[in-house]
């Protein structure tokens, strides 16, 4: 009987107890023992890879594939050839082919595949949807002794524009409420500070008049979020904030607005456009404040007109005032889905109406204004 047959018979019929478990570390080998096993296997290896590429194991049944060299007499190690390089069959699961069963001591392991993670792909990380910020009670401020907050600022769900000036208190209100939520942009339009009356927009876009300079337009492009469109409009009624009022879904415009301007509004802001009046006033942007939660209209708007506008906009409306009885609600305040800013003269009663209709702060108590959607005009006829 040759040395090979003697070693194979010895380890197959009566394997040592410490060699039966693949994770057994009762007798960890020393470095000289591993080198001795490779040296003993060198004579039987022939033209195979160098010794550093071989894998050594005491347990032949815990290794994929049969040993190519019998165990060394001095160490009891089985010498295995190196695994082939991985071949990725799909972008997610990369199977590594394993050699089939061959001659060797003990039961030959069956063919199987070892799963390894696929290489990472160059995909941009998907950001989870951001929840709506916590709603804040209405804030009051002034811009250089003026209560017309909506004249000097524009507020949406994705950005805020404030006029350049010396009123630090005016800026501090916006920065305290919006600093971590949306960008606050200091800007001028056509060299003036009445940016709230010259611009109109929502979270999807911003409209500016044709009198906006190239430097001002470039400053707005650099400051606005990338997903916000900005468009300069050639329109005879250039005070866009006075003739357009919009939320993220619907816009009301001046009845005499040009047809081309109406198409631009629908495209840039992504809204449905309707020509309307507020209490027989054509300046819909001046006499109405609107968000996705509700709206305030001119205090002299009739109940019938309120129902019609509410059905059209699909948000609750209420007739009210700001700044101690001012009917110009669109110029006297700015609002988005979680914040409203009014003039410093706004009374507590007016603030409670604003808080209730726009669903701000704690305005959901028993005394809150009914915010259920109105039936459409067609349904009311039956």
C-alpha positions in Angstrom: 0.0 0.0 0.0 1.4 3.4 -1.0 1.7 6.4 1.3 -1.2 8.1 -0.4 -3.5 5.1 0.1 -2.4 4.8 3.7 -3.1 8.4 4.5 -6.5 8.4 2.7 -7.6 5.2 4.5 -6.5 6.4 7.9 -8.3 9.7 7.7 -11.4 8.3 6.0 -12.1 5.4 8.3 -11.0 7.0 11.6 -10.8 10.7 11.4 -9.7 12.5 14.6 -12.6 14.0 16.7 -11.1 17.5 16.6 -11.2 17.4 12.8 -14.9 16.7 12.3 -16.3 20.2 12.9 -15.4 22.8 10.4 -15.2 25.5 13.0 -13.1 23.5 15.5 -10.2 25.5 16.8 -9.1 23.2 19.6 -5.6 22.8 18.2 -4.8 25.9 16.1 -2.0 25.3 13.8 1.2 27.2 14.0 2.9 28.9 11.0 5.6 26.2 10.7 2.9 23.5 10.5 1.2 25.3 7.6 4.5 25.7 5.7 5.3 22.1 6.3 1.9 21.0 4.8 2.6 23.1 1.7 6.1 21.7 1.5 4.8 18.1 1.7 2.2 18.9 -1.0 4.8 20.4 -3.3 6.0 17.1 -4.6 2.5 16.0 -5.5 1.4 19.3 -6.9 3.2 19.3 -10.2 2.5 22.3 -12.3 -0.2 23.8 -10.1 -0.3 27.3 -8.6 2.3 28.4 -6.0 1.8 27.4 -2.4 0.6 30.8 -1.3 -2.5 30.4 -3.5 -3.6 27.2 -1.7 -6.1 26.9 1.1 -5.4 24.6 4.0 -8.2 23.0 6.1 -8.3 20.2 8.6 -11.9 19.1 7.7 -12.4 18.0 4.1 -16.2 18.0 4.4 -16.4 21.7 5.3 -14.7 22.9 2.0 -16.3 23.3 -1.4 -14.9 20.6 -3.7 -12.6 17.7 -3.0 -8.9 18.1 -2.0 -6.5 17.9 -4.8 -3.6 16.9 -2.5 -3.8 14.3 0.3 -3.2 15.4 3.9 0.4 16.1 4.8 1.8 13.4 7.1 3.2 15.9 9.6 0.2 18.2 10.0 -3.0 16.4 9.0 -4.0 19.4 6.7 -5.8 18.9 3.4 -4.5 21.2 0.6 -7.2 22.7 -1.6 -6.7 24.6 -4.9 -7.7 28.3 -4.9 -11.3 29.3 -5.7 -12.0 30.6 -9.2 -12.7 34.3 -9.5 -16.4 35.3 -9.1 -18.5 35.6 -12.2 -21.4 38.0 -11.7 -24.5 36.6 -13.5 -26.9 39.4 -12.5 -26.6 42.9 -11.0 -28.0 41.7 -7.6 -26.9 38.1 -7.0 -23.4 37.0 -8.1 -23.1 33.2 -8.1 -19.6 31.7 -7.9 -19.3 28.4 -9.8 -17.8 25.6 -7.7 -16.1 22.5 -9.1 -18.1 19.3 -9.1 -17.5 16.3 -6.9 -14.3 14.4 -7.4 -12.1 11.6 -5.9 -11.2 12.2 -2.2 -11.7 10.9 1.3 -15.2 10.9 2.8 -18.5 11.8 1.1 -18.0 14.2 -1.8 -20.0 17.4 -1.2 -22.7 18.1 -3.7 -22.5 21.0 -6.1 -23.9 24.3 -4.8 -23.4 28.0 -5.4 -22.0 30.6 -3.0 -23.8 33.9 -3.1 -21.8 37.1 -2.9 -23.0 40.7 -3.0 -23.0 42.3 -6.4 -20.7 45.3 -6.9 -22.3 48.7 -6.0 -24.0 50.5 -8.8 -23.7 54.2 -9.5 -27.2 55.3 -8.6 -28.1 58.5 -6.8 -29.4 57.8 -3.3 -33.2 58.0 -3.0 -34.2 60.5 -0.4 -37.3 59.6 1.7 -40.2 62.0 1.4 -40.0 64.9 3.8 -42.9 65.2 6.2 -44.9 68.5 6.4 -43.2 70.9 8.9 -45.0 71.5 12.1 -47.6 74.2 11.7 -46.9 77.5 13.5 -49.3 80.1 14.8 -49.6 83.3 12.7 -46.7 85.8 13.2 -47.0 89.6 13.1 -44.3 92.0 11.9 -43.7 95.3 10.0 -41.5 96.4 7.2 -40.1 99.8 8.0 -43.4 101.0 9.8 -45.5 99.4 7.0 -48.1 96.7 7.8 -48.4 95.6 4.2 -46.4 92.4 4.6 -47.6 91.0 1.3 -46.1 94.0 -0.6 -42.5 93.3 0.5 -42.5 89.5 0.5 -43.6 86.4 -1.3 -44.0 83.0 0.6 -44.6 79.5 -0.9 -44.0 76.0 0.2 -40.5 75.8 -1.4 -39.0 79.4 -1.1 -39.5 82.8 0.4 -38.7 86.2 -1.2 -38.1 89.2 1.0 -37.2 92.7 -0.1 -33.8 94.3 0.5 -34.1 96.9 3.3 -33.1 98.0 6.8 -35.9 96.2 8.7 -34.1 93.6 10.8 -37.3 92.7 12.7 -39.0 91.9 9.4 -36.2 89.5 8.4 -35.9 87.8 11.8 -39.6 86.6 11.7 -39.0 84.8 8.4 -35.6 83.4 9.5 -36.9 82.2 12.8 -39.8 80.2 11.2 -38.3 79.1 7.8 -34.5 79.0 8.2 -34.3 75.2 8.3 -37.3 74.6 5.9 -37.1 76.7 2.8 -34.5 79.1 1.4 -35.0 82.8 2.2 -33.9 85.0 -0.7 -33.2 88.7 -0.5 -34.0 90.3 -3.8 -35.3 93.3 -5.8 -37.5 93.4 -8.9 -36.9 96.1 -11.4 -34.8 97.9 -8.8 -37.7 98.2 -6.4 -38.6 96.5 -3.1 -42.3 95.8 -3.8 -41.5 92.3 -4.8 -44.7 90.8 -3.4 -46.8 92.9 -5.8 -44.6 92.3 -8.8 -44.2 88.5 -8.5 -46.5 85.5 -8.3 -45.6 81.8 -7.7 -46.1 78.6 -5.9 -43.8 75.7 -4.9 -43.4 74.7 -8.6 -42.5 78.0 -10.2 -42.1 81.8 -10.0 -43.3 84.4 -12.4 -41.6 87.8 -12.7 -42.4 90.8 -14.9 -40.5 91.8 -18.0 -39.0 94.8 -16.2 -36.8 92.4 -14.1 -33.2 93.0 -15.0 -30.9 90.2 -16.1 -28.8 90.5 -12.9 -31.9 90.1 -10.7 -33.1 87.2 -12.8 -29.8 85.4 -12.6 -29.7 86.0 -8.8 -33.1 84.4 -8.5 -32.1 81.4 -10.6 -29.0 80.8 -8.5 -30.9 81.1 -5.2 -34.1 79.2 -5.9 -34.2 75.3 -5.6 -33.4 73.5 -8.8 -36.9 72.1 -9.2 -38.5 75.6 -9.2 -39.1 77.1 -12.6 -38.7 80.8 -13.1 -40.2 82.7 -16.1 -40.1 86.3 -17.2 -43.5 87.4 -18.6 -44.2 90.2 -21.1 -47.6 91.4 -19.9 -49.3 94.7 -19.9 -50.5 94.1 -16.4 -47.0 93.9 -15.0 -47.9 93.9 -11.3 -48.3 90.1 -11.3 -48.9 89.8 -7.6 -52.0 92.0 -7.9 -53.6 90.1 -10.8 -52.7 86.5 -9.9 -53.4 84.4 -6.8 -52.4 80.8 -6.7 -51.8 77.8 -4.6 -50.1 74.5 -5.8 -53.2 73.4 -7.7 -55.4 76.3 -8.9 -54.8 79.9 -9.9 -57.3 82.8 -10.2 -56.3 85.6 -12.6 -57.5 89.1 -13.7 -60.2 88.8 -16.4 -58.3 91.0 -18.9 -55.1 89.0 -18.7 -53.7 88.0 -22.1 -54.3 84.5 -23.3 -50.6 83.8 -23.8 -49.9 84.8 -20.2 -52.6 82.4 -19.0 -50.9 79.6 -20.9 -47.5 80.5 -19.3 -49.1 80.5 -15.8 -50.6 77.0 -16.4 -47.2 75.7 -17.7 -44.8 77.2 -15.2 -46.9 76.9 -12.0 -48.6 73.6 -13.1 -52.1 74.8 -12.1 -55.6 75.2 -13.6 -56.2 78.9 -14.4 -59.6 80.6 -14.0 -60.6 84.2 -14.7 -62.5 85.6 -11.7 -63.3 88.6 -9.6 -63.4 89.0 -5.8 -66.4 91.1 -4.6 -66.5 92.7 -8.1 -62.8 93.6 -7.8 -60.6 92.5 -10.7 -57.4 92.6 -8.6 -57.7 89.0 -7.3 -54.2 88.9 -6.0 -54.8 92.0 -3.8 -58.1 90.9 -2.3 -57.4 87.2 -1.6 -54.9 85.2 0.3 -54.7 81.5 -0.7 -52.9 78.3 0.4 -53.5 74.6 -0.1 -55.4 74.6 3.2 -57.8 77.5 2.8 -58.2 81.1 1.8 -59.4 84.6 3.0 -61.3 86.9 0.6 -62.5 90.5 0.7 -64.8 91.1 3.7 -67.7 92.2 1.4 -67.7 89.0 -0.6 -71.2 87.6 -0.6 -72.0 84.1 0.7 -72.9 83.0 -2.8 -69.6 84.1 -4.2 -67.7 82.4 -1.4 -69.5 79.1 -2.1 -68.7 79.5 -5.8 -65.1 80.2 -5.3 -64.8 77.5 -2.7 -66.2 74.9 -5.1 -63.9 76.1 -7.8 -60.7 76.0 -5.6 -61.8 73.0 -3.5 -60.6 74.7 -0.3 -62.6 76.4 2.4 -62.9 80.2 2.2 -63.9 82.9 4.7 -64.5 86.6 4.3 -62.1 88.5 6.6 -59.7 91.3 7.1 -56.2 92.0 8.4 -54.3 94.9 9.9 -57.2 96.2 12.0 -59.9 96.2 9.3 -57.9 96.4 6.0 -59.8 94.6 3.2 -56.6 94.3 1.1 -55.9 90.8 2.6 -53.6 89.7 -0.3 -51.2 92.6 0.3 -51.5 92.6 4.0 -50.3 89.0 4.6 -48.4 86.1 3.2 -49.2 82.4 3.9 -48.1 78.9 3.0 -49.2 75.5 4.3 -47.7 75.9 7.8 -47.0 79.6 8.4 -48.8 82.9 8.0 -47.3 86.3 8.5 -49.5 89.4 8.9 -49.0 93.1 9.8 -48.3 94.2 13.3 -51.7 95.9 13.6 -53.6 92.7 13.0 -56.1 92.2 15.9 -56.5 89.0 17.9 -59.9 88.4 16.3 -58.4 88.6 12.8 -55.5 86.3 13.9 -58.0 83.7 15.1 -59.8 83.7 11.7 -56.5 83.4 9.9 -55.4 80.6 12.2 -58.7 78.7 11.8 -59.1 78.9 8.0 -55.5 78.1 7.2 -55.4 75.3 9.9 -52.4 76.8 11.7 -51.2 76.1 15.2 -54.0 75.2 17.5 -56.8 76.3 15.3 -58.6 73.0 15.2 -60.6 73.4 18.4 -64.4 73.5 18.7 -64.6 77.1 17.6 -62.6 76.5 14.4 -64.2 77.5 11.1 -65.8 74.7 9.2 -63.2 73.6 6.6 -65.2 70.9 4.8 -65.3 71.2 1.1 -68.4 72.8 -0.5 -70.6 71.0 -3.0 -70.2 72.1 -6.5 -72.7 74.5 -8.1 -74.1 71.8 -10.3 -74.8 69.6 -7.4 -76.5 72.4 -5.5 -79.2 72.7 -8.2 -80.6 69.3 -7.4 
